């Protein structure tokens, strides 16, 4: 992903994002098997060259859009308190009760992890989060399964709260528009200094008075 100024003037400029795919092994295109014109359509690996150029353009456009959305300022009248109240309620997911999120406590690290910039390009998998939460590698198959199951429960939790969605035909996930808005708002508030928050608090106090 490349970012640069476009149409620069003294009054300002336009930030432009361009995505270039060098290795398309992780991307899929809906097509027939190569050389089989009457074969079954399926999601297959992106080919090199220009054969799947239309799909490369689609992927690049969507990746750039998600990347820029991650930079965008959250412009919404919803208060942080309202966002937290929604998340701190249990949900139903495929007939099962899923616990409430604890974004300011236990689940803070989880929200921060799925908001990593590199995941805005092509989403993330179970193994990507495992690498973040379990940096010490192991060859123990039982331990690998335990870690994978732990991450799977976290993914189910996030899906139940509509913060992430599964990318069709893959084992990848990406933030929903709601998830991006909520996570950016929460993390921005948590990373704000007292000096930044004091004026807003003073304004609220004045209005209440």
Beta strands, then each sheet from edge to edge (+ up, - down):
strand 1: 2-9
strand 2: 12-18
strand 3: 28-31
strand 4: 42-45
strand 5: 91-93
strand 6: 96-98
strand 7: 164-166
strand 8: 173-175
sheet 1: 1+ 2-
sheet 2: 3+ 4-
sheet 3: 5+ 6-
sheet 4: 7+ 8-
end
